[in-house]
């Protein structure tokens, strides 16, 4: 008989979105296999690398498309440069 190792994971009350995701995942795939594959990817470092610069640029692009209004600054820097640099710094600080 094959012995299986088991582990239990818990979800915090604020992790309801994770719980919902796992419940949906359970309907379409084997959750144990899914978790094992995530662990193997992590062990092999096969995760896609996050390019923070690209994320910041995309966020800036979306903000501009949605015409986000930034209060004017009294500095001598042009409005466009101020918005880009200020927003970029703010977004970067979120990481």
Buried (B, 14 or more C-beta within 10 A) or exposed (E): EEEEEEEEEEEEEEEEEEEEEBEEEEEEEEEEEBBEEEEEEEEEEEEEEEEEEEBBBEBBEEBEEEEEEEEEEEEEEEEEEBBBEBBBEEBEEEE
